[in-house]
Amino acid sequence: MPEMSGVELLKIIKEQFPHLPPARLILSGFSHSKEIEETYSKYNLYKFISNPWEEVSLRQIIYESMKKGNYA
């Protein structure tokens, strides 16, 4: 996302859709540990997934986050 970081996107999502369950994921090859910590504490991040990732493990993480957010 060249226009904004994932953290900025989560902030917008939380402000505009506060009723959404906390099952948020960030998939990124770029990270600042301070920003990641902020997403867990302020924006209900469930899991930060860094590159490289494997499809099988990514599917499992998505499934787990859906269960946590009562989507499954």
Protein Blocks (a to p, Z undefined) as FASTA:
>chain_A
ZZbcfklmmmmmmmmmmmbccfbccddfbdcfklmmmmmmmnopabdcdddddfklmmmm
mmmmmmmnopZZ
